[in-house]
Amino acid sequence: MTASDTLVTREDISQWAEALGFAAIGITDIDLSEHAPHVKAWLQKGFAGDMGYLERNLAKRLNPELLEPQTCRVITARMNYLTADTKPLEVLADSSTAYVSRYALGRDYHKVLRRRLAKLAEQINDVLPGHRYRAFTDSAPVLEKALAEKSGLGWIGKHTLLLNKDAGSWFFLGEIYTNAPLPIDVEATQPDTQESGCGKCSACMTVCPTGAIIAPNQLDARRCISYLTIEHKGIIDEALRPLIGNRVYGCDDCQLFCPWNRDAPHSSEVDFAPRNGLEAASLLDLFDMDATEFDRMTRGSAIRRINFDQWQRNLAIAIGNGDANDAALTRLTEKLTTASPMVRVHIEWAINELNARA
């Protein structure tokens, strides 16, 4: 660093980040060579499923300077998102209620974090001008968890999520790529490996409804409920449908049963507070919605990641996994006439499942 670079310290950046709602930051270099073999092997095994974009931009993912030229440092940040009183376990236990992954209950995190990160970059630039800063939040080919681990924000657990000893895993990650030669920071209080952080615990692997975590740090996305209900656009394998339960957008089981999340802090961020009653909405009420109502409900939400057909597909599966009652059968039958061919496959399956249990 030059003399002028010392005008901004790590403490300054940390204080500015905290004022913007971030729980912690870290600063790291861009060497991801240690993670490259694992990422390449995971892709070669086909575990990414339909997520071809992960391989198309692999070089930029593994080499930050290819994504943003001259990058030599990455500021990583985490922001807690789990709000209090959403009762995830109770919702999962109620087969008439739709389970939406807790990160998607409020405002779209992409917009929230990217805006705050951009403000943080502006503050740094005000004191340390003449450098480049670019903010990302799950919106570009960025190896987020690896960079966060390198910067000391935690370690990558057996479920492949980043874990922090004080915050568990209920947080979002964001990054600022910069060519400013900031001092690298490593948080010594964090376990530095999966072995020292997770130890012999395998709770996430045991509770995964579909057995998607096939080995420590080996997630077969093709079986993951988050992938199936969000990334996968077409027909879901019939063998996996009963295992999805009432999860209609994502899955949190590997977090809900992780010991590090027992005392995870709640977020007071207003933007992440549940909207439209989605923390415990009725499956049948959601299934009654038309495309216009779905569009209105998901405006400004991360749920916009999926389309209306995927939404109806997921709901049909969840209803088929629920109680066999006249109301459910009537709603499903009514939708058969208007549903797309892809959705109709899942409605017919749900009707057969309910009739078999009636």
C-alpha positions in Angstrom: 0.0 0.0 0.0 1.1 3.5 -0.6 0.9 6.3 1.9 -2.4 7.6 0.4 -3.9 4.2 0.7 -3.7 4.3 4.5 -6.3 7.1 4.5 -8.9 4.3 4.7 -8.5 1.5 7.2 -10.2 -1.8 7.7 -11.9 -0.4 10.8 -13.3 2.5 8.7 -14.8 0.0 6.1 -16.2 -2.1 8.9 -17.9 0.8 10.6 -19.4 2.1 7.3 -20.6 -1.5 6.5 -22.2 -1.9 9.9 -24.0 1.4 9.5 -25.4 0.1 6.2 -26.8 -3.0 7.9 -24.0 -5.5 7.3 -23.1 -7.9 10.1 -19.4 -8.3 9.1 -16.9 -7.8 6.3 -13.7 -9.4 5.2 -11.0 -8.5 2.7 -9.2 -11.1 0.7 -7.0 -11.5 -2.4 -8.3 -13.1 -5.6 -6.4 -16.4 -5.6 -9.0 -19.1 -5.8 -6.7 -21.9 -7.0 -7.4 -23.9 -3.9 -11.1 -24.1 -4.7 -10.7 -24.6 -8.5 -10.3 -28.5 -8.4 -13.4 -29.0 -6.4 -15.5 -26.7 -8.5 -14.4 -28.3 -11.8 -14.9 -31.8 -10.4 -18.4 -30.9 -9.2 -19.3 -29.7 -12.7 -17.8 -32.7 -14.4 -20.0 -35.0 -12.3 -23.1 -33.2 -13.7 -24.2 -32.1 -10.3 -25.2 -28.7 -11.6 -28.1 -30.1 -13.5 -29.7 -27.5 -15.8 -27.6 -24.7 -14.4 -25.3 -24.4 -17.5 -24.4 -20.8 -16.7 -22.2 -22.1 -13.9 -19.9 -23.7 -16.5 -20.2 -21.1 -19.2 -18.6 -18.5 -17.0 -16.2 -20.8 -15.1 -13.1 -18.9 -16.0 -14.5 -15.6 -14.7 -15.8 -17.4 -11.6 -12.4 -18.7 -10.8 -10.4 -15.6 -11.8 -12.0 -12.4 -10.5 -9.7 -10.2 -12.6 -11.3 -11.7 -15.8 -14.7 -10.5 -14.6 -13.5 -7.1 -13.5 -10.1 -6.2 -15.0 -7.3 -5.1 -12.6 -9.2 -6.5 -9.5 -6.7 -7.4 -6.8 -8.9 -7.4 -3.7 -12.4 -8.5 -2.8 -14.4 -7.0 0.1 -16.9 -9.6 1.2 -19.9 -8.8 3.4 -22.6 -10.7 5.1 -26.1 -9.5 6.1 -28.4 -11.5 8.4 -31.9 -12.2 6.9 -33.8 -14.5 9.2 -36.6 -12.5 10.9 -38.2 -13.6 14.1 -41.5 -15.5 14.5 -41.7 -17.0 11.0 -42.0 -20.5 12.7 -40.4 -22.5 9.9 -40.7 -25.9 11.7 -44.4 -25.4 12.4 -45.0 -24.5 8.8 -43.2 -27.6 7.5 -45.3 -29.7 9.9 -48.6 -28.3 8.5 -49.3 -30.0 5.2 -52.0 -27.4 4.3 -49.5 -24.6 4.4 -46.9 -23.6 1.8 -43.3 -23.5 2.9 -41.3 -20.7 1.3 -37.6 -20.5 2.0 -37.1 -17.9 4.6 -34.7 -15.8 2.5 -37.5 -15.2 0.0 -40.2 -13.9 2.3 -39.3 -10.2 2.1 -37.8 -7.8 -0.5 -35.5 -9.2 -3.2 -32.1 -9.5 -1.5 -30.3 -8.8 -4.7 -31.6 -5.2 -4.8 -31.1 -4.6 -1.0 -27.5 -5.8 -0.8 -26.4 -4.4 -4.1 -27.6 -1.0 -3.2 -25.9 -1.1 0.2 -22.7 -2.4 -1.3 -22.7 0.4 -3.9 -23.0 2.9 -1.1 -20.2 1.3 0.8 -18.0 1.5 -2.4 -18.9 5.2 -2.7 -17.7 5.8 0.8 -14.4 4.1 0.2 -14.0 5.9 -3.0 -14.6 9.3 -1.3 -11.6 8.7 0.9 -9.6 6.5 -1.5 -10.4 7.8 -5.0 -8.9 6.8 -8.3 -9.6 3.1 -7.9 -12.3 0.8 -9.4 -15.1 -0.7 -7.3 -17.9 -3.0 -8.5 -20.6 -4.6 -6.3 -22.1 -8.0 -6.7 -24.8 -10.1 -4.9 -25.5 -13.5 -6.4 -25.8 -11.6 -9.8 -22.6 -12.5 -11.7 -20.1 -15.3 -12.0 -18.6 -14.8 -8.6 -17.5 -17.7 -6.3 -19.1 -16.1 -3.3 -18.7 -18.7 -0.6 -15.1 -19.4 -1.5 -14.2 -15.7 -1.3 -16.1 -15.3 1.9 -14.2 -18.3 3.4 -10.9 -16.8 2.3 -11.7 -13.5 3.8 -12.5 -15.1 7.2 -16.3 -14.7 7.3 -16.7 -18.4 8.0 -16.1 -21.8 6.6 -18.0 -23.9 3.9 -20.0 -26.5 5.8 -20.8 -30.0 4.7 -24.1 -28.7 3.2 -21.9 -26.4 1.0 -23.3 -23.2 2.7 -21.1 -20.8 4.5 -21.2 -21.2 8.2 -20.2 -18.7 10.9 -19.7 -19.7 14.5 -21.7 -16.6 15.7 -24.3 -16.3 13.0 -24.8 -19.8 11.7 -25.8 -19.6 8.0 -28.9 -17.4 7.9 -27.2 -14.6 6.0 -26.7 -13.2 2.5 -23.3 -12.6 1.0 -22.1 -9.8 -1.2 -18.9 -8.6 -2.7 -17.0 -5.5 -3.9 -14.3 -6.1 -6.5 -11.6 -3.5 -6.4 -8.1 -2.7 -7.6 -7.4 -0.8 -4.4 -4.6 -2.6 -2.6 -6.4 -2.9 0.7 -4.8 -4.9 3.5 -6.0 -8.6 3.6 -8.0 -9.4 6.6 -8.4 -12.9 8.2 -10.8 -13.4 11.1 -8.8 -15.6 13.4 -11.8 -16.5 15.6 -13.4 -18.5 12.8 -12.7 -22.3 12.3 -10.5 -22.4 9.2 -11.7 -25.7 7.8 -14.8 -27.8 7.5 -13.3 -30.4 9.8 -12.7 -28.0 12.6 -16.0 -26.2 12.1 -18.4 -29.1 11.4 -16.5 -31.8 13.1 -18.2 -35.2 13.0 -21.7 -33.6 12.7 -23.7 -34.8 9.7 -27.1 -33.4 10.6 -27.5 -31.6 7.3 -26.8 -34.8 5.4 -29.2 -36.8 7.5 -32.2 -34.5 7.3 -32.0 -33.6 3.6 -35.4 -34.8 2.4 -34.1 -36.0 -1.0 -30.6 -37.1 0.1 -29.1 -34.4 -2.1 -26.0 -34.0 0.1 -24.4 -37.2 -1.0 -21.1 -36.7 0.9 -19.5 -33.8 2.9 -19.3 -30.8 0.6 -20.9 -32.8 -2.3 -24.3 -31.5 -3.2 -26.1 -33.1 -6.2 -28.3 -30.2 -7.2 -30.4 -32.5 -9.3 -31.9 -33.8 -6.1 -31.9 -30.6 -4.1 -35.4 -29.2 -3.5 -34.2 -25.6 -3.9 -32.9 -26.6 -7.4 -36.1 -28.5 -8.2 -38.5 -25.8 -7.2 -36.5 -22.8 -8.5 -33.9 -23.6 -11.1 -35.5 -26.6 -12.8 -38.1 -25.4 -15.4 -39.8 -28.6 -16.4 -41.3 -31.8 -15.1 -40.0 -33.0 -11.7 -39.0 -36.6 -11.4 -42.0 -38.5 -10.1 -39.9 -40.3 -7.5 -38.8 -37.0 -6.0 -42.2 -35.4 -5.7 -43.4 -37.1 -2.5 -40.1 -36.0 -0.8 -40.7 -32.4 -1.6 -43.5 -32.2 1.0 -45.1 -28.7 1.2 -41.9 -26.9 0.1 -43.0 -24.6 -2.8 -40.0 -22.3 -3.1 -36.7 -23.5 -1.9 -35.8 -25.6 1.1 -34.1 -24.7 4.5 -33.9 -28.1 6.1 -30.1 -28.3 6.1 -30.1 -24.9 7.9 -33.0 -25.6 10.3 -31.3 -28.6 11.8 -27.7 -27.3 11.8 -26.4 -27.0 15.4 -24.6 -23.7 14.5 -28.1 -22.2 13.8 -29.5 -22.9 17.3 -28.7 -19.4 18.5 -28.3 -17.6 15.1 -29.2 -13.9 15.4 -32.4 -12.6 13.9 -32.5 -9.7 11.4 -34.2 -6.5 12.2 -33.9 -5.4 8.5 -37.3 -4.1 7.5 -36.7 -5.1 3.9 -36.5 -8.8 4.9 -39.7 -8.8 6.9 -42.3 -11.2 5.4 -44.7 -9.8 2.9 -48.1 -10.9 1.6 -48.4 -13.5 4.4 -46.1 -15.8 2.7 -44.5 -17.1 5.9 -47.5 -19.3 6.5 -49.9 -19.1 3.5 -52.5 -21.7 2.6 -51.6 -23.9 -0.3 -55.1 -23.8 -1.7 -55.2 -20.0 -1.5 -52.0 -19.7 -3.4 -53.1 -22.3 -6.0 -56.3 -20.2 -6.6 -54.2 -17.3 -7.8 -54.1 -16.5 -11.5 -51.0 -15.2 -13.3 -51.9 -11.6 -12.7 -52.2 -12.1 -8.9 -49.0 -14.1 -8.9 -47.3 -11.2 -10.7 -48.6 -8.7 -8.2 -47.7 -10.8 -5.1 -44.1 -11.4 -6.2 -43.3 -7.9 -7.4 -40.0 -6.9 -5.8 -39.5 -10.4 -4.5 -36.8 -13.1 -5.1 -39.7 -15.4 -6.0 -39.7 -13.7 -9.4 -36.9 -16.1 -10.1 -39.6 -18.6 -11.2 -42.5 -18.2 -13.5 -46.2 -18.8 -13.0 -46.1 -22.4 -14.4 -43.3 -23.4 -12.0 -45.2 -21.8 -9.1 -48.4 -23.9 -10.0 -46.3 -27.0 -10.5 -44.7 -26.6 -7.1 -48.1 -26.0 -5.5 -49.7 -29.0 -7.2 -47.0 -31.3 -5.8 -47.4 -29.8 -2.3 -51.2 -30.2 -2.4 -50.7 -33.8 -3.6 -48.5 -34.4 -0.6 -51.1 -33.1 1.8 -54.4 -34.3 3.2 -56.9 -36.0 0.9 -59.9 -33.8 1.2 -62.7 -32.6 -1.2 -61.4 -29.0 -1.3 -58.0 -30.1 -2.5 -59.4 -32.5 -5.1 -61.9 -29.9 -6.4 -59.2 -27.2 -6.8 -56.8 -29.5 -8.6 -59.6 -30.7 -10.9 -60.7 -27.2 -11.8 -57.1 -26.2 -12.7 -56.8 -29.1 -15.2 -58.7 -27.2 -17.9 -56.5 -24.1 -17.8 -53.1 -25.4 -16.8 -50.2 -25.8 -19.2 -49.2 -29.3 -20.3 -46.2 -29.2 -17.9 -48.3 -28.2 -14.9 -51.1 -30.6 -15.9 -48.7 -33.6 -15.5 -48.2 -32.6 -11.8 -51.8 -31.9 -11.2 -52.8 -35.3 -12.5 -50.2 -36.9 -10.3 -51.5 -35.0 -7.3 -55.1 -36.1 -7.9 -54.0 -39.7 -8.2 -52.0 -39.4 -4.9 -55.0 -37.9 -3.0 -57.4 -40.4 -4.4 -55.1 -43.2 -3.4 -55.1 -41.9 0.2 -58.8 -41.0 0.3 
